[in-house]
Amino acid sequence: MPFVENQGAMIYWDEQGHGTPVLLIMGLGYPSQMWYRTRPLLASRYRTVALDNRGIGRSDVPPGPYPIALMASDAAAVLDAAGIESAHLFGWHGRAGVCAAIPEASAVADSGLHRGGRPDRGARRTRGCPDADDA
């Protein structure tokens, strides 16, 4: 099981599939296993990387609070640990703030951030995550 240390916490992450990277960021309070329906579909065409946000699942539970910038830094650390220079981001349940903050946390993800329902449908380059009306 891969972990990466970031700012005093061990962050759990794993990957499935091959192809263009897609970082899966679950909503606050839910572990990465909640991608159990979506992930197999994405992993059949993409390299999916999922993480347990700090305080959730297999990641450490350090004292809070966990500001958006810190959680974005965790996501950027996972991308670095996976050797990913750019990725599509797919967030769920309020993770748009984390997705939007990742470029400030690490330039590694900056060149590949997209917004749109599916990475293969010509999504627009932006610094956010998919909006509900784009899905």
Helices and strands as residue ranges (DSSP letters): E 3-6, E 9-16, E 21-25, G 32-35, H 38-43, E 47-51, H 68-81, E 88-91, H 96-105, G 107-112, E 114-115, E 124-125, G 132-134
